[in-house]
């Protein structure tokens, strides 16, 4: 019988980093706000209520709320499975939230390469354009609301 060697210290370190969920603070302001919007949308969907009024109050306007809802719907239509969201009060991100926040932040600075890199292998390339447009529209609405 062969005996397995225990993982090296480097391997254990890599596993520990991968097992630690990222925090909302790791995202930029637009990505972080959008993750909170996603959580709020999910909460309202579970309760069978329209999220736009509360989104508008929390995000500073109906336009930003509408763009956030449109982007959330585009993500839901493009994502390979149900989107995992954490509780509204939680500072830790699910893997889906971390990916979504990363691509929203990339779009917020106009970085198409990083945007596509965040989604590469997760969604089909022909669906990326819709997410790019939605993230850009959200960014524009956020900038107008400032």
MOJOFEN-V682605 format. One record per pair of residues at least 24 apart in sequence whose C-alpha atoms are under 7 Angstrom apart, sorted by sequence separation. I is the first residue (numbers start at 1). J is the second residue. D is the distance in whole Angstrom. If there is no record, write none. Layout:
BEGIN
i=I j=J d=D
i=I j=J d=D
END
This chain:
BEGIN
i=107 j=132 d=7
i=107 j=135 d=6
i=108 j=136 d=6
i=107 j=136 d=6
i=37 j=68 d=7
i=104 j=135 d=6
i=108 j=139 d=6
i=34 j=68 d=7
i=38 j=72 d=7
i=80 j=123 d=7
i=79 j=123 d=6
i=78 j=123 d=7
i=39 j=85 d=6
i=39 j=86 d=7
i=39 j=87 d=7
i=40 j=88 d=7
i=39 j=88 d=6
i=78 j=127 d=6
i=36 j=88 d=7
i=74 j=130 d=7
i=75 j=131 d=7
i=74 j=131 d=6
i=71 j=131 d=7
i=35 j=97 d=6
i=71 j=134 d=5
i=70 j=134 d=7
i=71 j=135 d=7
i=35 j=101 d=6
i=24 j=91 d=5
i=23 j=91 d=6
i=24 j=92 d=6
i=23 j=92 d=4
i=24 j=93 d=6
i=32 j=101 d=6
i=22 j=92 d=6
i=23 j=93 d=6
i=31 j=101 d=4
i=67 j=137 d=6
i=68 j=138 d=6
i=21 j=92 d=6
i=22 j=93 d=6
i=31 j=102 d=7
i=67 j=138 d=5
i=21 j=93 d=6
i=21 j=94 d=7
i=31 j=104 d=5
i=27 j=101 d=6
i=31 j=105 d=5
i=64 j=138 d=6
i=27 j=102 d=7
i=30 j=105 d=6
i=28 j=105 d=6
i=64 j=141 d=5
i=63 j=141 d=6
i=64 j=142 d=6
i=61 j=145 d=7
i=60 j=145 d=7
END
